[in-house]
Amino acid sequence: MPQFIDDATFGDYFTTFEHTAWRLETRRGYASDREGERYQYHLATGTLREDGERPWHVNVRAQTGQGKRIERVRLVDTPPTPEQLFLLASAAGNNAAGEDIRSMWRTDAERLHLPAEDFWLFDSREALLLHFDDADTYLGAELVEEPERIVRYCQIRDAAWHHAIQREDFVAQVASTV
């Protein structure tokens, strides 16, 4: 069983990183999204009410305002799941706040042999490997500092980022599949 960090310290990683915070999202959906009001609203209307004052957006603006980068790549199925469509829609607000969220088709990720692991990589020095159960419920984050594992995450980041597609272009690709 992995050793999880104290959940109370999870948010600290997003204020104390020095240069880059990068994430790979591989799940087809997240229980926390499905349980949220924003997801239910999106499911019912196909739209989102953006709130630029959400705590995540406030922090993204603060960090990117200091010259730091926050980036992520999300894997998307063909056709996208309702949760993936929600995340694609919500990425517009995150990107407007200064985060750079891109997407990649799952088939391309599989061709590149990217792992089915969700993780945050901070400054290419430490990572938080996120653990979920079969119902997509977040179980905890494992701190990874071993150099061999960090190098592997850096290689995954580089491959994923190279092949990821900017949101606007990906939205057009999704529209052509439905």
Backbone as a printed PyTorch tensor [residue, N CA C, xyz], in Angstrom:
tensor([[[  0.8540,  -1.1920,   0.0000],
         [  0.0000,   0.0000,   0.0000],
         [  0.8870,   1.2380,   0.0000]],

        [[  0.6390,   2.1750,  -0.9070],
         [  1.4580,   3.3910,  -0.9470],
         [  1.2240,   4.2630,   0.2810]],

        [[  2.2150,   5.0810,   0.5790],
         [  2.1150,   6.0410,   1.6780],
         [  1.5640,   7.3510,   1.1140]],

        [[  0.3690,   7.7620,   1.5650],
         [ -0.2610,   8.9740,   1.0700],
         [  0.1640,  10.1840,   1.8940]],

        [[  0.2270,  11.3360,   1.2170],
         [  0.4850,  12.5850,   1.9320],
         [ -0.7660,  12.9550,   2.7160]],

        [[ -0.6100,  13.8420,   3.6620],
         [ -1.7480,  14.3890,   4.3940],
         [ -2.5360,  15.2680,   3.4210]],

        [[ -3.8240,  14.9800,   3.2420],
         [ -4.6370,  15.7610,   2.3000],
         [ -4.6220,  17.2540,   2.6090]],

        [[ -4.3910,  17.6110,   3.8570],
         [ -4.3650,  19.0300,   4.2330],
         [ -3.1830,  19.7530,   3.5840]],

        [[ -2.1560,  19.0140,   3.1730],
         [ -0.9830,  19.6400,   2.5540],
         [ -1.0290,  19.6000,   1.0250]],

        [[ -2.0340,  18.9430,   0.4480],
         [ -2.1110,  18.7900,  -1.0120],
         [ -2.0260,  20.1390,  -1.7240]],

        [[ -2.8020,  21.0920,  -1.2790],
         [ -2.8310,  22.4050,  -1.9280],
         [ -1.5280,  23.1710,  -1.8370]],

        [[ -0.7100,  22.8620,  -0.8430],
         [  0.5650,  23.5620,  -0.6790],
         [  1.4790,  23.3680,  -1.8900]],

        [[  1.3830,  22.2240,  -2.5320],
         [  2.2490,  21.9570,  -3.6860],
         [  1.9830,  22.9470,  -4.8220]],

        [[  0.7890,  23.5050,  -4.8680],
         [  0.4110,  24.4050,  -5.9540],
         [  0.7370,  25.8640,  -5.6610]],

        [[  1.2880,  26.1210,  -4.4930],
         [  1.7450,  27.4780,  -4.1710],
         [  3.2500,  27.5150,  -3.9590]],

        [[  3.8510,  26.3700,  -3.6480],
         [  5.2800,  26.3680,  -3.3220],
         [  6.1760,  25.9040,  -4.4690]],

        [[  5.6070,  25.4100,  -5.5770],
         [  6.4770,  25.0150,  -6.6940],
         [  7.1660,  26.2630,  -7.2360]],

        [[  8.3270,  26.0650,  -7.8200],
         [  9.1290,  27.2090,  -8.2580],
         [  8.9430,  27.5720,  -9.7300]],

        [[  8.7390,  26.5610, -10.5830],
         [  8.7240,  26.8410, -12.0210],
         [  7.5360,  26.2190, -12.7480]],

        [[  7.3390,  24.9080, -12.5760],
         [  6.3070,  24.2150, -13.3420],
         [  5.5290,  23.2230, -12.4870]],

        [[  4.2440,  23.1850, -12.7460],
         [  3.3690,  22.1380, -12.2250],
         [  2.6940,  21.5440, -13.4490]],

        [[  2.8310,  20.2300, -13.6310],
         [  2.3330,  19.5800, -14.8370],
         [  1.5500,  18.3300, -14.4480]],

        [[  0.4150,  18.0980, -15.1130],
         [ -0.4160,  16.9470, -14.7740],
         [ -0.7760,  16.1340, -16.0050]],

        [[ -0.8380,  14.8180, -15.7860],
         [ -1.4230,  13.9030, -16.7600],
         [ -2.7090,  13.3650, -16.1460]],

        [[ -3.8210,  13.5180, -16.8770],
         [ -5.1220,  12.9990, -16.4480],
         [ -5.5280,  11.8790, -17.3950]],

        [[ -5.7100,  10.6860, -16.8470],
         [ -5.9590,   9.5260, -17.6970],
         [ -7.3180,   8.8740, -17.4860]],

        [[ -8.0360,   9.2520, -16.4590],
         [ -9.2940,   8.5780, -16.1500],
         [-10.4040,   9.0260, -17.0980]],

        [[-11.3870,   8.1830, -17.2570],
         [-12.5260,   8.5070, -18.1260],
         [-13.5160,   9.4210, -17.4230]],

        [[-13.3520,   9.5810, -16.1350],
         [-14.2010,  10.4460, -15.3360],
         [-13.7290,  10.4260, -13.8940]],

        [[-14.2100,  11.3860, -13.1200],
         [-13.8290,  11.5170, -11.7180],
         [-15.0980,  11.6380, -10.8860]],

        [[-15.1720,  10.8470,  -9.8220],
         [-16.3550,  10.8700,  -8.9640],
         [-16.5980,  12.2680,  -8.4150]],

        [[-15.5430,  12.9830,  -8.0730],
         [-15.7080,  14.3300,  -7.5090],
         [-16.3870,  15.2630,  -8.5070]],

        [[-16.1060,  15.1140,  -9.7930],
         [-16.7940,  15.9200, -10.8050],
         [-18.2610,  15.5290, -10.8820]],

        [[-18.5300,  14.2410, -10.9700],
         [-19.9170,  13.7690, -11.1200],
         [-20.7890,  14.2070,  -9.9520]],

        [[-20.2010,  14.3510,  -8.7880],
         [-20.9630,  14.7410,  -7.5980],
         [-21.1720,  16.2470,  -7.5060]],

        [[-20.4680,  17.0100,  -8.3260],
         [-20.5050,  18.4660,  -8.2190],
         [-21.6490,  19.1180,  -8.9680]],

        [[-22.0200,  20.2910,  -8.4840],
         [-23.0990,  21.0750,  -9.0870],
         [-22.7420,  21.5220, -10.5100]],

        [[-21.4890,  21.8850, -10.7310],
         [-21.0800,  22.3440, -12.0660],
         [-21.2600,  21.2400, -13.1080]],

        [[-20.9190,  20.0110, -12.7380],
         [-21.0770,  18.8920, -13.6640],
         [-22.5560,  18.6580, -13.9560]],

        [[-23.3800,  18.6690, -12.9310],
         [-24.8140,  18.4430, -13.1140],
         [-25.4160,  19.5270, -14.0130]],

        [[-24.9830,  20.7580, -13.8150],
         [-25.4540,  21.8600, -14.6560],
         [-25.0270,  21.6230, -16.1140]],

        [[-23.7780,  21.2360, -16.3070],
         [-23.2760,  20.9730, -17.6600],
         [-24.0250,  19.8120, -18.3000]],

        [[-24.2780,  18.7850, -17.5490],
         [-25.0030,  17.6300, -18.0630],
         [-26.4130,  18.0360, -18.5180]],

        [[-27.0490,  18.9040, -17.7450],
         [-28.4200,  19.3240, -18.0540],
         [-28.4940,  20.3290, -19.2000]],

        [[-27.4790,  21.2050, -19.3130],
         [-27.5750,  22.3100, -20.2710],
         [-26.5630,  22.2470, -21.4150]],

        [[-25.4850,  21.4880, -21.2250],
         [-24.4240,  21.4670, -22.2290],
         [-23.5340,  22.6920, -22.1620]],

        [[-23.7480,  23.5300, -21.1610],
         [-22.9410,  24.7440, -20.9890],
         [-22.4000,  24.8000, -19.5660]],

        [[-21.5680,  25.7810, -19.3180],
         [-21.0310,  26.0230, -17.9760],
         [-21.1680,  27.4840, -17.6360]],

        [[-21.4690,  27.7560, -16.3870],
         [-21.3950,  29.1260, -15.8750],
         [-19.9850,  29.2670, -15.3260]],

        [[-19.2080,  30.0830, -15.9800],
         [-17.8260,  30.2530, -15.5260],
         [-17.7670,  31.2010, -14.3380]],

        [[-16.8990,  30.8640, -13.4280],
         [-16.6720,  31.6740, -12.2290],
         [-15.1740,  31.8540, -12.0900]],

        [[-14.6770,  32.9730, -12.5740],
         [-13.2500,  33.2530, -12.5340],
         [-12.6950,  33.4410, -11.1420]],

        [[-13.5630,  33.4590, -10.1410],
         [-13.0990,  33.6330,  -8.7620],
         [-13.0510,  32.3110,  -7.9870]],

        [[-13.2100,  31.2010,  -8.7050],
         [-13.0300,  29.9040,  -8.0470],
         [-11.6070,  29.8610,  -7.4960]],

        [[-11.3990,  29.2350,  -6.3440],
         [-10.0560,  29.2160,  -5.7210],
         [ -8.9580,  28.7160,  -6.6640]],

        [[ -9.2560,  27.7100,  -7.4910],
         [ -8.2300,  27.2130,  -8.4110],
         [ -7.8260,  28.3160,  -9.3860]],

        [[ -8.7870,  29.0300,  -9.9380],
         [ -8.4810,  30.0990, -10.8980],
         [ -7.6890,  31.2260, -10.2340]],

        [[ -8.0570,  31.5790,  -9.0260],
         [ -7.3410,  32.6310,  -8.3010],
         [ -5.8820,  32.2300,  -8.1200]],

        [[ -5.6410,  30.9770,  -7.7180],
         [ -4.2670,  30.5270,  -7.5190],
         [ -3.5090,  30.4320,  -8.8440]],

        [[ -4.1580,  29.9520,  -9.8900],
         [ -3.4970,  29.8730, -11.1950],
         [ -3.0400,  31.2630, -11.6250]],

        [[ -3.9090,  32.2480, -11.4920],
         [ -3.5180,  33.6250, -11.8620],
         [ -2.3460,  34.1060, -11.0050]],

        [[ -2.3820,  33.7960,  -9.7140],
         [ -1.2920,  34.2290,  -8.8250],
         [  0.0310,  33.5680,  -9.2140]],

        [[ -0.0050,  32.2740,  -9.4960],
         [  1.2340,  31.5610,  -9.8170],
         [  1.7660,  31.9410, -11.1910]],

        [[  0.8900,  31.9850, -12.1880],
         [  1.3550,  32.3380, -13.5310],
         [  1.7530,  33.8070, -13.5950]],

        [[  1.1730,  34.6220, -12.7420],
         [  1.5760,  36.0260, -12.6520],
         [  3.0090,  36.1880, -12.1670]],

        [[  3.5300,  35.1650, -11.4910],
         [  4.9220,  35.1600, -11.0400],
         [  5.8430,  34.5070, -12.0700]],

        [[  5.2920,  34.1590, -13.2420],
         [  6.1010,  33.5470, -14.2920],
         [  6.1420,  32.0250, -14.2300]],

        [[  5.3940,  31.4170, -13.3410],
         [  5.3450,  29.9610, -13.2500],
         [  4.3750,  29.4210, -14.3040]],

        [[  4.5600,  28.1400, -14.6400],
         [  3.6740,  27.4900, -15.6090],
         [  2.8830,  26.3820, -14.9240]],

        [[  1.6100,  26.3050, -15.2570],
         [  0.7440,  25.2110, -14.8310],
         [  0.1370,  24.6390, -16.0990]],

        [[  0.4150,  23.3510, -16.3350],
         [  0.0120,  22.7170, -17.5790],
         [ -0.5290,  21.3280, -17.2810]],

        [[ -1.3630,  20.8380, -18.1980],
         [ -1.8110,  19.4450, -18.0790],
         [ -2.2560,  18.9160, -19.4260]],

        [[ -2.2310,  17.5940, -19.5090],
         [ -2.7270,  16.8780, -20.6750],
         [ -3.7960,  15.9100, -20.1810]],

        [[ -4.9360,  15.9560, -20.8680],
         [ -6.0510,  15.0610, -20.5530],
         [ -6.2390,  14.0700, -21.6920]],

        [[ -6.3610,  12.7980, -21.3430],
         [ -6.6560,  11.7810, -22.3410],
         [ -8.1630,  11.7190, -22.5490]],

        [[ -8.5510,  11.5730, -23.8060],
         [ -9.9670,  11.5930, -24.1680],
         [-10.2730,  10.3880, -25.0520]],

        [[-11.3910,   9.7310, -24.7610],
         [-11.8340,   8.5720, -25.5220],
         [-12.5830,   8.9970, -26.7780]],

        [[-12.7730,   8.0240, -27.6880],
         [-13.5720,   8.2310, -28.8780],
         [-14.7490,   7.2780, -28.8110]],

        [[-15.9720,   7.7530, -28.6180],
         [-16.3300,   9.1490, -28.3700],
         [-16.0120,   9.5400, -26.9290]],

        [[-15.9230,  10.8420, -26.6620],
         [-15.6400,  11.2980, -25.2960],
         [-16.7730,  10.9060, -24.3430]],

        [[-16.4050,  10.5970, -23.1140],
         [-17.4100,  10.3410, -22.0830],
         [-18.0500,  11.6700, -21.6930]],

        [[-19.2240,  11.6490, -21.0600],
         [-19.8180,  12.9070, -20.5830],
         [-18.8740,  13.6700, -19.6490]],

        [[-18.1300,  12.9360, -18.8240],
         [-17.1830,  13.5870, -17.9170],
         [-16.0580,  14.2650, -18.6900]],

        [[-15.5900,  13.6290, -19.7690],
         [-14.5330,  14.2270, -20.5730],
         [-15.0350,  15.4640, -21.3160]],

        [[-16.2730,  15.4430, -21.7530],
         [-16.8490,  16.6390, -22.3810],
         [-16.9610,  17.7730, -21.3680]],

        [[-17.3230,  17.4430, -20.1420],
         [-17.3680,  18.4470, -19.0750],
         [-15.9800,  19.0420, -18.8400]],

        [[-14.9650,  18.1900, -18.7560],
         [-13.6060,  18.6860, -18.5240],
         [-13.1200,  19.5360, -19.6960]],

        [[-13.4850,  19.1470, -20.8940],
         [-13.1050,  19.9390, -22.0670],
         [-13.7530,  21.3160, -22.0130]],

        [[-15.0130,  21.3690, -21.6130],
         [-15.7000,  22.6580, -21.4740],
         [-15.0900,  23.4780, -20.3440]],

        [[-14.8020,  22.8460, -19.2210],
         [-14.2750,  23.5890, -18.0730],
         [-12.8450,  24.0660, -18.2960]],

        [[-12.1350,  23.4360, -19.2290],
         [-10.7630,  23.8600, -19.5210],
         [-10.7020,  25.2900, -20.0390]],

        [[-11.7780,  25.7630, -20.6480],
         [-11.7820,  27.1450, -21.1580],
         [-11.5380,  28.1320, -20.0230]],

        [[-12.1970,  27.9430, -18.8900],
         [-12.0020,  28.8310, -17.7440],
         [-10.6210,  28.6980, -17.1390]],

        [[-10.1170,  27.4710, -17.0700],
         [ -8.7690,  27.2560, -16.5370],
         [ -7.7330,  27.9240, -17.4390]],

        [[ -7.8920,  27.7470, -18.7450],
         [ -6.9500,  28.3650, -19.6800],
         [ -7.0130,  29.8850, -19.5960]],

        [[ -8.2230,  30.4300, -19.4440],
         [ -8.3620,  31.8830, -19.3210],
         [ -7.6600,  32.4000, -18.0690]],

        [[ -7.5950,  31.5790, -17.0290],
         [ -6.9110,  31.9750, -15.7980],
         [ -5.3960,  31.8920, -15.9260]],

        [[ -4.8940,  31.1800, -16.9560],
         [ -3.4520,  31.1020, -17.1680],
         [ -2.8920,  29.6990, -17.2240]],

        [[ -3.7150,  28.7160, -16.9300],
         [ -3.2760,  27.3200, -17.0570],
         [ -3.3130,  26.9530, -18.5320]],

        [[ -2.4980,  25.9980, -18.9460],
         [ -2.4980,  25.5260, -20.3270],
         [ -2.9190,  24.0590, -20.3060]],

        [[ -4.1970,  23.8180, -20.5990],
         [ -4.7210,  22.4560, -20.6240],
         [ -4.8580,  22.0310, -22.0690]],

        [[ -4.2600,  20.8980, -22.3870],
         [ -4.3420,  20.3280, -23.7270],
         [ -4.9180,  18.9200, -23.6330]],

        [[ -5.2960,  18.3860, -24.7660],
         [ -5.9130,  17.0590, -24.7900],
         [ -5.2110,  16.1700, -25.7940]],

        [[ -5.4190,  14.8650, -25.5850],
         [ -4.8520,  13.8570, -26.4770],
         [ -5.8460,  12.7010, -26.5530]],

        [[ -6.0470,  12.1970, -27.7530],
         [ -6.8990,  11.0200, -27.8960],
         [ -6.2420,   9.8380, -27.1880]],

        [[ -7.0360,   9.0590, -26.4920],
         [ -6.5140,   7.9000, -25.7570],
         [ -5.7810,   6.9350, -26.6950]],

        [[ -6.2810,   6.7750, -27.9150],
         [ -5.6130,   5.8690, -28.8560],
         [ -4.1910,   6.3330, -29.1580]],

        [[ -3.9880,   7.6510, -29.2350],
         [ -2.6350,   8.1740, -29.4530],
         [ -1.7590,   7.9230, -28.2350]],

        [[ -2.3280,   8.0980, -27.0470],
         [ -1.5750,   7.8400, -25.8120],
         [ -1.1830,   6.3710, -25.7230]],

        [[ -2.0880,   5.4930, -26.1110],
         [ -1.7720,   4.0610, -26.0880],
         [ -0.6900,   3.7340, -27.1020]],

        [[ -0.7430,   4.3530, -28.2650],
         [  0.2880,   4.1390, -29.2860],
         [  1.6600,   4.5720, -28.7700]],

        [[  1.6760,   5.6270, -27.9370],
         [  2.9250,   6.1260, -27.3530],
         [  3.3120,   5.3690, -26.0800]],

        [[  2.4720,   4.4310, -25.6690],
         [  2.7020,   3.6350, -24.4490],
         [  2.7210,   4.5040, -23.1940]],

        [[  1.8820,   5.5420, -23.1800],
         [  1.7570,   6.3410, -21.9670],
         [  1.0010,   5.5220, -20.9250]],

        [[  1.3890,   5.6210, -19.6720],
         [  0.7310,   4.8200, -18.6370],
         [ -0.6330,   5.3920, -18.2590]],

        [[ -1.4430,   4.5530, -17.6640],
         [ -2.7570,   4.9830, -17.1710],
         [ -2.5970,   5.4460, -15.7260]],

        [[ -1.7700,   6.4500, -15.5380],
         [ -1.5010,   7.0050, -14.2120],
         [ -1.8350,   8.4870, -14.2120]],

        [[ -2.5210,   8.9200, -13.1810],
         [ -2.7680,  10.3490, -12.9790],
         [ -1.7080,  10.8630, -12.0150]],

        [[ -1.0210,  11.9180, -12.4200],
         [ -0.0080,  12.4750, -11.5180],
         [  0.2140,  13.9430, -11.8030]],

        [[  0.6850,  14.6280, -10.7740],
         [  1.2020,  15.9930, -10.8860],
         [  2.7150,  15.8980, -10.7470]],

        [[  3.4440,  16.6130, -11.5910],
         [  4.8960,  16.6880, -11.5370],
         [  5.2730,  18.1350, -11.2580]],

        [[  6.0570,  18.3430, -10.2180],
         [  6.4280,  19.6970,  -9.8000],
         [  7.9240,  19.9150,  -9.9950]],

        [[  8.2620,  20.8970, -10.8270],
         [  9.6510,  21.3230, -11.0410],
         [ 10.5730,  20.1720, -11.4290]],

        [[ 10.0160,  19.1350, -12.0270],
         [ 10.7970,  17.9540, -12.4450],
         [ 11.5840,  17.3490, -11.2900]],

        [[ 11.0890,  17.5600, -10.0500],
         [ 11.8080,  17.0580,  -8.8610],
         [ 10.9660,  16.1720,  -7.9710]],

        [[  9.6660,  16.4210,  -7.9510],
         [  8.7930,  15.5990,  -7.1290],
         [  7.4430,  15.4810,  -7.8190]],

        [[  6.7410,  14.4160,  -7.4800],
         [  5.4490,  14.1620,  -8.1030],
         [  4.4570,  13.6970,  -7.0470]],

        [[  3.2060,  13.9190,  -7.3570],
         [  2.1120,  13.3500,  -6.5770],
         [  1.3800,  12.3930,  -7.5000]],

        [[  1.4840,  11.0950,  -7.1980],
         [  0.7650,  10.0750,  -7.9430],
         [ -0.6020,   9.9240,  -7.2980]],

        [[ -1.6510,  10.2020,  -8.0640],
         [ -3.0110,  10.2050,  -7.5350],
         [ -3.6100,   8.8050,  -7.6650]],

        [[ -4.1930,   8.3440,  -6.5740],
         [ -4.7920,   7.0070,  -6.5430],
         [ -6.3140,   7.1240,  -6.5000]],

        [[ -6.9930,   6.2420,  -7.2520],
         [ -8.4470,   6.2130,  -7.3500],
         [ -8.9140,   4.7700,  -7.2310]],

        [[-10.1540,   4.5920,  -6.7980],
         [-10.7220,   3.2500,  -6.8040],
         [-11.4420,   3.0210,  -8.1350]],

        [[-12.0810,   1.8680,  -8.2730],
         [-12.7360,   1.5240,  -9.5330],
         [-13.9400,   2.4090,  -9.8550]],

        [[-14.4580,   3.1180,  -8.8500],
         [-15.5820,   4.0360,  -9.0660],
         [-15.0900,   5.4670,  -9.2960]],

        [[-13.7930,   5.6470,  -9.5280],
         [-13.1830,   6.9540,  -9.8070],
         [-13.1600,   7.8790,  -8.5970]],

        [[-13.2520,   7.3020,  -7.4080],
         [-13.1760,   8.0930,  -6.1820],
         [-11.7120,   8.2630,  -5.7950]],

        [[-11.3400,   9.4920,  -5.5410],
         [ -9.9660,   9.8130,  -5.1290],
         [ -9.6800,   9.1730,  -3.7770]],

        [[ -8.5750,   8.4410,  -3.6880],
         [ -8.1760,   7.7760,  -2.4480],
         [ -7.0570,   8.5070,  -1.7180]],

        [[ -6.1890,   9.1590,  -2.4720],
         [ -5.0760,   9.8700,  -1.8640],
         [ -3.9580,  10.0870,  -2.8630]],

        [[ -2.9640,  10.8570,  -2.4410],
         [ -1.8120,  11.1860,  -3.2860],
         [ -0.5450,  10.6520,  -2.6480]],

        [[  0.2120,   9.9570,  -3.4420],
         [  1.4930,   9.3850,  -3.0180],
         [  2.6180,  10.3210,  -3.4530]],

        [[  3.4240,  10.7710,  -2.5100],
         [  4.5740,  11.6140,  -2.8420],
         [  5.6670,  10.7480,  -3.4520]],

        [[  6.1560,  11.1590,  -4.6170],
         [  7.2210,  10.4440,  -5.3130],
         [  8.4150,  11.3850,  -5.4130]],

        [[  9.5510,  10.9350,  -4.8960],
         [ 10.7790,  11.7360,  -4.9680],
         [ 11.9580,  10.9380,  -5.4960]],

        [[ 11.7960,   9.6340,  -5.6980],
         [ 12.9030,   8.8040,  -6.1870],
         [ 13.2960,   9.2470,  -7.5870]],

        [[ 14.5870,   9.5230,  -7.8070],
         [ 15.0320,  10.0500,  -9.1060],
         [ 14.6110,   9.2050, -10.3020]],

        [[ 14.6480,   7.8870, -10.1770],
         [ 14.2800,   7.0420, -11.3220],
         [ 12.8200,   7.2470, -11.7100]],

        [[ 11.9560,   7.3390, -10.7350],
         [ 10.5340,   7.5440, -11.0240],
         [ 10.2840,   8.9560, -11.5560]],

        [[ 11.0000,   9.9410, -11.0400],
         [ 10.8350,  11.3180, -11.5220],
         [ 11.2740,  11.4230, -12.9750]],

        [[ 12.3980,  10.7900, -13.3220],
         [ 12.8530,  10.8150, -14.7210],
         [ 11.7960,  10.1840, -15.6220]],

        [[ 11.1900,   9.0950, -15.1710],
         [ 10.1250,   8.4500, -15.9440],
         [  8.9570,   9.4090, -16.1420]],

        [[  8.5510,  10.1120, -15.0980],
         [  7.4490,  11.0710, -15.2270],
         [  7.8260,  12.2200, -16.1600]],

        [[  9.0640,  12.6450, -16.1330],
         [  9.5120,  13.6960, -17.0630],
         [  9.4350,  13.2080, -18.5090]],

        [[  9.7970,  11.9550, -18.7430],
         [  9.7150,  11.3960, -20.0900],
         [  8.2590,  11.3000, -20.5440]],

        [[  7.3870,  10.8940, -19.6350],
         [  5.9580,  10.8270, -19.9480],
         [  5.4400,  12.2160, -20.2800]],

        [[  5.8040,  13.1960, -19.4660],
         [  5.3910,  14.5840, -19.7090],
         [  5.8340,  15.0440, -21.0880]],

        [[  7.0940,  14.8170, -21.4070],
         [  7.6200,  15.2990, -22.6780],
         [  6.8990,  14.6680, -23.8610]],

        [[  6.6530,  13.3680, -23.7930],
         [  5.9530,  12.6880, -24.8920],
         [  4.5110,  13.1790, -24.9960]],

        [[  3.8250,  13.2560, -23.8700],
         [  2.4210,  13.6750, -23.8830],
         [  2.2940,  15.1160, -24.3740]],

        [[  3.1300,  16.0000, -23.8690],
         [  3.0300,  17.4130, -24.2350],
         [  3.3070,  17.6110, -25.7220]],

        [[  4.2600,  16.8610, -26.2430],
         [  4.6170,  16.9790, -27.6560],
         [  3.4380,  16.6140, -28.5590]],

        [[  2.6430,  15.6440, -28.1500],
         [  1.5540,  15.1510, -28.9900],
         [  0.1840,  15.7030, -28.6050]],

        [[  0.1150,  16.4690, -27.5440],
         [ -1.1710,  17.0070, -27.0880],
         [ -1.6220,  18.1470, -28.0030]],

        [[ -2.9240,  18.3470, -28.0130],
         [ -3.5430,  19.3220, -28.9100],
         [ -4.1610,  20.4410, -28.0790]],

        [[ -3.9270,  21.6820, -28.4890],
         [ -4.5030,  22.8170, -27.7720],
         [ -6.0200,  22.7070, -27.7680]],

        [[ -6.6290,  23.2520, -26.7320],
         [ -8.0530,  23.0780, -26.4820],
         [ -8.9250,  23.4210, -27.6810]],

        [[ -8.7250,  24.5850, -28.2650],
         [ -9.5920,  25.0270, -29.3480],
         [ -9.5340,  24.0680, -30.5340]],

        [[ -8.3460,  23.6050, -30.8820],
         [ -8.1960,  22.6530, -31.9820],
         [ -8.8150,  21.3060, -31.6280]],

        [[ -8.6860,  20.9100, -30.3670],
         [ -9.2500,  19.6330, -29.9490],
         [-10.7770,  19.6890, -29.9430]],

        [[-11.3430,  20.8080, -29.5090],
         [-12.7980,  20.9720, -29.5340],
         [-13.3120,  20.7760, -30.9600]],

        [[-12.6010,  21.3150, -31.9400],
         [-13.0130,  21.1530, -33.3330],
         [-12.9400,  19.6810, -33.7450]],

        [[-11.9250,  18.9680, -33.2890],
         [-11.8230,  17.5450, -33.6010],
         [-12.9740,  16.7620, -32.9660]],

        [[-13.3100,  17.0920, -31.7130],
         [-14.4110,  16.4090, -31.0350],
         [-15.7090,  16.6730, -31.7810]],

        [[-15.9240,  17.8990, -32.2090],
         [-17.1590,  18.2490, -32.9160],
         [-17.3000,  17.4350, -34.1980]],

        [[-16.1890,  17.1050, -34.8330],
         [-16.2560,  16.3540, -36.0870],
         [-16.5130,  14.8690, -35.8490]],

        [[-16.4540,  14.4140, -34.5870],
         [-16.6860,  12.9930, -34.2910],
         [-18.1100,  12.7180, -33.8630]],

        [[-18.8930,  13.7670, -33.5680],
         [-20.2600,  13.5460, -33.0970],
         [-21.3070,  13.8630, -34.1360]]])
